Amino acid sequence: MIRQLGRYEVLSELGQGAMGVVYRARDPLIDRIVAIKTINLGLAQEEKDEYEGRFYQEARAAGRLNHPNIVTIYDVGKSGDIAYIAMEFLEGCELRDLMRDNGMLPVDQVLDIVAQVAAGLAYAHEHEIVHRDIKPSNIMVIRDGHVKITDFGIARMASSAVRTQTGMVLGSPKYMSPEQVLGKTLDQRSDIFSLGVMLYEMLTGESPFMGENVNAIMFQTLNSVPLAPGKLNPRVPDMLNFIVAKALAKELDDRYQNAKDFATDLRACRDTLPRSEQPVEIPQARKLAGVMVNELRQDTEQLEPAVATLGLSRAFDSNEATMRLAALTTNAEDLDELSKTLKMRAPVAPLNKARPVIKSRKPESGASFKLLVMLLIVLVLLVLIYLQR
């Protein structure tokens, strides 16, 4: 094991990712424990340039971001054929391990975790950085329940010198957005879709898009209609079904347009639920932010066969979901305005018991009399025309 990287004293190995090893180390200048993420540059020149470019891009991307829900980058350097990034050492575990060890978490705790991720993404997006690889292994949950987004290694910045080749797909297949599968230009809404997939998986224990291989998963992402989470987990409220539907809308314009709104709706839904008595138990810290695994694990249990379609079914339609979500959260005046904007009728019966029933307006009593008078006038005119013949 390496004992020294620049000025950092390597103490132990924490894990290995697709691009290098992650170490626990000490910064002797300020006596601080840090995590050191490395990449071995002893590769062919073409691979070296690509990996080194992505590696330093992660440092530049994350280094620009100062947010409670994003891992903090301290330093970047190079020692021989090894490039490294020094970042904060996190006492916790990857969300992937938490999901595996604890099964399905309580719904309110799922919402709390995902809302924190959405808040961190909102900050990154405001700084023109798209993560492009949101998945449970890139989310760290610390002992106090705090959440950190890690691994901006394939993040896209507006000023990035590292360009993705035409048609080249970067990311993890199970969590890719439709536009990412197609190799199109991505914006913040791609991260929102990936976070929606992660939310669905946390709520149901199943991925919304499954297949025997990468191509099958990508086909599902583009064409299949996932069951509403509440069909698989009865503890999921209707309001959350609609939030998930909006996050997973295949059409960009139907999806949440920014992560801030996504986080706001998640928190609003969480506030309607009773709080769990037992906090999530964080396993003994054995992982570290920044390990890029990029592994695709086969799912042994399959959902009901999905119906291939070009969009979402009416039961999972995003505009209808938006309207019903508005019925849960807004007042009658705003609901009527949204109804006019979407050119859809507002729900007649409220989904929220606290909301008053919206009664349809009855015609005024004078309307029937006026109609009768008009019919009589028409009848008289017809008689006169007949007599003149």
C-alpha positions as CSV (number, residue, x, y, z in Angstrom):
1,M,0.0,0.0,0.0
2,I,1.1,3.5,-0.8
3,R,2.4,5.4,2.3
4,Q,2.7,8.9,1.0
5,L,0.8,11.0,-1.6
6,G,2.2,14.5,-1.8
7,R,2.1,15.9,1.8
8,Y,-0.6,13.4,2.8
9,E,0.2,10.4,5.1
10,V,-1.8,7.4,3.9
11,L,-3.3,5.5,6.9
12,S,-5.4,2.8,5.3
13,E,-7.3,1.7,2.1
14,L,-11.0,2.4,2.1
15,G,-12.1,0.9,-1.2
16,Q,-11.5,0.6,-4.9
17,G,-13.5,2.1,-7.8
18,A,-13.4,1.9,-11.5
19,M,-10.7,4.6,-11.8
20,G,-8.5,4.0,-8.8
21,V,-8.2,3.4,-5.0
22,V,-9.5,5.5,-2.2
23,Y,-7.4,6.0,1.0
24,R,-7.9,7.3,4.4
25,A,-5.1,9.8,5.0
26,R,-3.9,12.6,7.3
27,D,-3.0,16.1,6.3
28,P,0.0,17.0,8.6
29,L,-0.2,20.7,8.0
30,I,-3.5,21.0,9.8
31,D,-3.8,17.6,11.4
32,R,-7.0,16.7,9.6
33,I,-8.2,13.3,8.4
34,V,-9.1,13.3,4.8
35,A,-10.1,10.9,2.0
36,I,-7.7,10.6,-0.9
37,K,-9.2,9.4,-4.2
38,T,-6.6,8.3,-6.7
39,I,-6.2,7.3,-10.3
40,N,-3.3,5.4,-11.8
41,L,-2.1,7.2,-14.9
42,G,0.2,4.4,-16.0
43,L,-2.0,3.7,-19.0
44,A,-1.8,4.0,-22.8
45,Q,-1.6,7.7,-23.8
46,E,-5.2,7.9,-25.1
47,E,-6.6,6.3,-22.0
48,K,-4.4,8.4,-19.8
49,D,-5.6,11.6,-21.3
50,E,-9.2,10.6,-21.0
51,Y,-9.0,9.4,-17.4
52,E,-6.9,12.3,-16.2
53,G,-9.2,14.8,-17.9
54,R,-12.2,13.2,-16.2
55,F,-10.4,13.1,-12.9
56,Y,-9.4,16.7,-12.8
57,Q,-12.9,17.6,-14.1
58,E,-14.3,16.1,-11.0
59,A,-12.0,18.2,-8.9
60,R,-13.0,21.4,-10.7
61,A,-16.7,20.6,-10.7
62,A,-17.0,19.6,-7.0
63,G,-14.4,22.2,-6.0
64,R,-16.6,25.0,-7.2
65,L,-19.5,23.8,-5.1
66,N,-20.0,24.7,-1.4
67,H,-23.2,23.1,-0.2
68,P,-24.1,21.0,2.8
69,N,-25.3,18.2,0.6
70,I,-22.2,18.0,-1.7
71,V,-18.9,16.5,-0.7
72,T,-16.2,19.1,0.0
73,I,-13.0,19.0,-2.1
74,Y,-9.8,20.2,-0.3
75,D,-7.0,19.7,-2.7
76,V,-5.8,18.1,-6.0
77,G,-2.3,16.9,-6.9
78,K,-0.1,14.4,-8.7
79,S,2.5,12.0,-7.4
80,G,4.4,10.2,-10.1
81,D,1.9,8.3,-12.2
82,I,-0.8,8.8,-9.6
83,A,-3.2,11.7,-9.6
84,Y,-5.2,12.4,-6.4
85,I,-8.0,14.4,-5.0
86,A,-8.2,15.2,-1.2
87,M,-11.7,15.5,0.1
88,E,-13.6,15.5,3.4
89,F,-13.7,12.2,5.2
90,L,-17.3,11.1,5.8
91,E,-18.3,8.8,8.6
92,G,-21.2,6.9,7.1
93,C,-22.1,4.6,4.3
94,E,-23.2,4.6,0.7
95,L,-27.0,4.8,0.2
96,R,-26.7,1.6,-1.8
97,D,-25.5,-0.3,1.3
98,L,-28.1,1.3,3.5
99,M,-30.9,0.1,1.1
100,R,-29.4,-3.4,1.0
101,D,-28.9,-3.8,4.7
102,N,-32.2,-2.2,5.9
103,G,-34.6,-3.2,3.1
104,M,-37.3,-0.6,2.3
105,L,-36.9,2.4,4.5
106,P,-39.9,4.2,6.0
107,V,-41.5,6.5,3.5
108,D,-40.8,9.7,5.5
109,Q,-37.1,8.9,5.8
110,V,-36.9,8.1,2.0
111,L,-38.4,11.5,1.3
112,D,-36.0,13.2,3.7
113,I,-33.0,11.6,2.0
114,V,-34.1,12.3,-1.6
115,A,-35.1,15.9,-0.7
116,Q,-31.6,16.5,0.5
117,V,-30.1,15.1,-2.7
118,A,-32.5,17.3,-4.7
119,A,-31.4,20.3,-2.8
120,G,-27.7,19.6,-3.5
121,L,-28.5,19.1,-7.2
122,A,-30.4,22.3,-7.3
123,Y,-27.3,24.2,-6.1
124,A,-25.1,22.4,-8.6
125,H,-27.5,23.1,-11.4
126,E,-27.5,26.8,-10.5
127,H,-23.8,26.7,-11.1
128,E,-24.3,25.1,-14.5
129,I,-23.0,21.7,-13.4
130,V,-25.0,18.5,-14.3
131,H,-23.9,15.4,-12.4
132,R,-25.0,12.8,-15.0
133,D,-24.5,9.8,-12.7
134,I,-27.0,10.1,-9.8
135,K,-27.4,6.6,-8.2
136,P,-27.4,5.2,-4.7
137,S,-23.6,4.4,-4.7
138,N,-22.9,8.1,-5.3
139,I,-24.9,9.2,-2.3
140,M,-23.4,9.1,1.2
141,V,-25.6,9.0,4.3
142,I,-23.7,10.1,7.4
143,R,-24.5,9.0,11.0
144,D,-26.8,11.9,11.8
145,G,-28.9,11.2,8.6
146,H,-27.2,14.0,6.7
147,V,-26.7,13.3,2.9
148,K,-23.8,14.1,0.6
149,I,-23.6,13.8,-3.2
150,T,-20.3,12.4,-4.4
151,D,-18.4,11.7,-7.6
152,F,-18.7,14.4,-10.1
153,G,-16.3,12.5,-12.4
154,I,-18.5,12.7,-15.4
155,A,-20.2,15.9,-14.6
156,R,-20.7,18.4,-17.5
157,M,-19.7,22.0,-17.0
158,A,-20.4,24.7,-19.5
159,S,-16.7,25.5,-19.8
160,S,-15.5,21.9,-19.7
161,A,-12.6,21.0,-21.9
162,V,-13.5,17.4,-21.7
163,R,-16.0,16.6,-24.4
164,T,-18.1,13.5,-24.7
165,Q,-17.7,11.7,-28.1
166,T,-20.8,11.7,-30.3
167,G,-23.0,8.8,-29.4
168,M,-20.9,7.9,-26.3
169,V,-23.1,7.2,-23.3
170,L,-21.8,7.9,-19.8
171,G,-23.6,7.0,-16.7
172,S,-25.2,3.9,-15.0
173,P,-27.9,2.2,-17.3
174,K,-30.5,1.6,-14.5
175,Y,-30.6,5.3,-13.7
176,M,-30.1,6.9,-17.1
177,S,-32.7,9.4,-18.4
178,P,-34.2,8.8,-21.9
179,E,-32.2,11.6,-23.4
180,Q,-29.0,10.1,-21.9
181,V,-29.8,6.7,-23.4
182,L,-30.2,8.4,-26.8
183,G,-26.9,10.3,-26.4
184,K,-28.6,13.7,-26.6
185,T,-27.4,16.9,-25.0
186,L,-28.2,16.8,-21.3
187,D,-29.4,19.5,-18.9
188,Q,-30.5,19.5,-15.2
189,R,-33.7,17.6,-16.0
190,S,-31.6,14.4,-16.7
191,D,-30.4,14.4,-13.1
192,I,-34.0,14.8,-12.0
193,F,-35.1,11.7,-13.9
194,S,-32.2,9.7,-12.4
195,L,-33.2,10.9,-8.9
196,G,-36.7,9.9,-9.7
197,V,-35.5,6.4,-10.6
198,M,-33.6,6.2,-7.3
199,L,-36.7,7.4,-5.4
200,Y,-38.9,4.8,-7.1
201,E,-36.4,2.1,-6.1
202,M,-36.2,3.2,-2.5
203,L,-40.0,3.2,-2.2
204,T,-40.7,-0.1,-3.8
205,G,-37.5,-2.2,-3.6
206,E,-37.7,-2.6,-7.4
207,S,-36.2,-0.7,-10.3
208,P,-38.8,0.9,-12.6
209,F,-36.7,-0.2,-15.6
210,M,-35.3,-3.7,-15.6
211,G,-33.9,-6.1,-18.1
212,E,-31.5,-9.0,-18.6
213,N,-28.8,-6.8,-20.2
214,V,-27.9,-3.1,-20.8
215,N,-29.8,-2.9,-24.1
216,A,-33.0,-4.3,-22.5
217,I,-32.8,-1.8,-19.6
218,M,-32.3,1.1,-22.1
219,F,-35.3,-0.1,-24.1
220,Q,-37.4,-0.2,-21.0
221,T,-36.2,3.4,-20.1
222,L,-37.3,4.7,-23.5
223,N,-40.6,2.7,-23.8
224,S,-42.0,1.1,-20.7
225,V,-44.5,2.4,-18.2
226,P,-43.7,1.6,-14.6
227,L,-46.4,0.8,-12.1
228,A,-47.2,3.6,-9.7
229,P,-45.1,3.1,-6.5
230,G,-48.3,2.8,-4.4
231,K,-49.2,-0.3,-6.3
232,L,-46.1,-2.0,-4.9
233,N,-46.0,-0.3,-1.5
234,P,-49.4,0.5,0.0
235,R,-47.6,3.0,2.4
236,V,-46.9,5.3,-0.5
237,P,-49.5,8.1,-0.5
238,D,-51.2,9.3,-3.7
239,M,-49.4,12.6,-3.5
240,L,-46.1,10.8,-3.8
241,N,-47.3,8.7,-6.7
242,F,-47.8,12.0,-8.6
243,I,-44.5,13.4,-7.6
244,V,-42.7,10.3,-8.9
245,A,-44.7,10.4,-12.1
246,K,-43.6,14.0,-12.8
247,A,-40.0,13.2,-12.1
248,L,-40.1,10.2,-14.4
249,A,-41.9,11.9,-17.3
250,K,-40.2,10.9,-20.5
251,E,-40.9,14.2,-22.2
252,L,-38.6,17.0,-20.9
253,D,-41.4,19.6,-20.8
254,D,-43.6,17.3,-18.6
255,R,-40.8,16.7,-16.1
256,Y,-39.8,18.9,-13.1
257,Q,-38.0,21.8,-14.7
258,N,-35.7,22.3,-11.7
259,A,-34.5,20.3,-8.7
260,K,-35.6,23.0,-6.3
261,D,-39.3,22.5,-7.1
262,F,-38.7,18.7,-6.8
263,A,-37.3,19.2,-3.4
264,T,-40.1,21.5,-2.3
265,D,-42.8,18.9,-3.3
266,L,-40.9,16.1,-1.5
267,R,-40.7,18.1,1.7
268,A,-44.4,19.1,1.4
269,C,-45.3,15.4,1.0
270,R,-43.1,14.4,3.9
271,D,-44.8,17.0,6.2
272,T,-48.1,15.2,5.6
273,L,-46.8,11.9,6.9
274,P,-46.3,10.8,10.6
275,R,-42.6,10.8,11.5
276,S,-40.9,7.4,12.0
277,E,-40.1,6.6,15.7
278,Q,-36.8,4.8,14.9
279,P,-34.1,6.7,13.0
280,V,-32.3,4.9,10.1
281,E,-29.5,2.8,11.5
282,I,-26.3,3.7,9.7
283,P,-23.9,0.6,9.4
284,Q,-20.4,0.9,10.7
285,A,-18.5,3.3,8.5
286,R,-16.7,1.3,5.9
287,K,-17.2,3.3,2.7
288,L,-16.1,6.7,1.6
289,A,-17.5,9.4,-0.6
290,G,-16.0,9.4,-4.1
291,V,-15.7,5.7,-4.8
292,M,-16.9,5.2,-8.4
293,V,-18.1,1.7,-8.8
294,N,-20.2,1.8,-11.9
295,E,-21.4,-1.8,-11.6
296,L,-24.6,-3.2,-13.1
297,R,-26.1,-5.9,-10.9
298,Q,-28.6,-8.2,-12.4
299,D,-32.1,-8.1,-10.9
300,T,-33.5,-11.6,-10.2
301,E,-37.0,-10.6,-9.5
302,Q,-39.0,-9.1,-12.4
303,L,-42.0,-6.7,-12.3
304,E,-45.1,-7.5,-14.2
305,P,-44.4,-7.3,-18.0
306,A,-44.4,-3.6,-18.9
307,V,-46.4,-2.4,-21.9
308,A,-44.3,-0.7,-24.6
309,T,-45.5,2.7,-25.3
310,L,-44.2,6.1,-26.5
311,G,-45.0,7.8,-23.3
312,L,-46.7,7.4,-19.9
313,S,-50.1,5.8,-19.4
314,R,-53.1,8.0,-18.4
315,A,-52.8,6.6,-14.8
316,F,-49.3,7.9,-14.7
317,D,-49.7,11.0,-16.9
318,S,-47.7,14.0,-15.7
319,N,-50.2,16.7,-16.5
320,E,-53.0,14.8,-14.7
321,A,-50.5,14.2,-11.9
322,T,-49.8,17.9,-11.7
323,M,-53.4,18.8,-11.6
324,R,-54.2,16.2,-8.8
325,L,-51.1,17.3,-6.9
326,A,-52.3,20.9,-7.1
327,A,-55.7,19.7,-5.7
328,L,-53.8,18.4,-2.7
329,T,-51.6,21.4,-2.0
330,T,-53.1,24.7,-3.4
331,N,-56.2,26.8,-2.9
332,A,-59.3,26.8,-5.2
333,E,-58.3,30.0,-7.0
334,D,-54.8,28.8,-7.9
335,L,-56.3,25.4,-8.9
336,D,-58.7,27.1,-11.3
337,E,-55.9,29.1,-12.8
338,L,-53.8,25.9,-13.3
339,S,-56.9,24.2,-14.8
340,K,-57.1,27.0,-17.5
341,T,-53.4,26.8,-18.2
342,L,-53.3,23.0,-18.7
343,K,-56.8,23.1,-20.3
344,M,-57.9,20.3,-18.0
345,R,-60.9,20.1,-15.6
346,A,-60.0,20.4,-11.9
347,P,-60.8,17.3,-9.8
348,V,-64.5,17.3,-8.7
349,A,-63.8,15.3,-5.6
350,P,-60.8,16.4,-3.5
351,L,-58.0,13.9,-2.8
352,N,-57.2,15.7,0.5
353,K,-59.9,15.3,3.1
354,A,-59.0,18.7,4.5
355,R,-59.9,20.4,1.2
356,P,-63.5,21.5,0.7
357,V,-65.5,19.8,-2.0
358,I,-65.5,21.7,-5.3
359,K,-69.2,21.9,-6.3
360,S,-70.1,22.5,-9.9
361,R,-72.1,25.6,-10.6
362,K,-75.8,25.2,-11.4
363,P,-77.3,27.3,-14.2
364,E,-79.1,30.4,-13.1
365,S,-82.9,30.1,-13.0
366,G,-83.4,32.8,-15.6
367,A,-81.4,30.9,-18.2
368,S,-84.1,28.3,-18.8
369,F,-86.8,31.1,-19.2
370,K,-84.6,32.9,-21.8
371,L,-84.1,29.8,-23.7
372,L,-87.9,29.1,-23.8
373,V,-88.6,32.7,-25.0
374,M,-86.1,32.3,-27.8
375,L,-87.7,29.0,-28.9
376,L,-91.1,30.6,-29.0
377,I,-89.8,33.5,-31.1
378,V,-88.3,31.1,-33.6
379,L,-91.6,29.2,-33.8
380,V,-93.6,32.4,-34.5
381,L,-91.2,33.4,-37.3
382,L,-91.6,30.0,-38.9
383,V,-95.4,30.3,-38.8
384,L,-95.3,33.8,-40.4
385,I,-93.1,32.6,-43.2
386,Y,-95.4,29.6,-43.8
387,L,-98.5,31.9,-43.9
388,Q,-96.9,34.4,-46.4
389,R,-96.6,31.5,-48.9
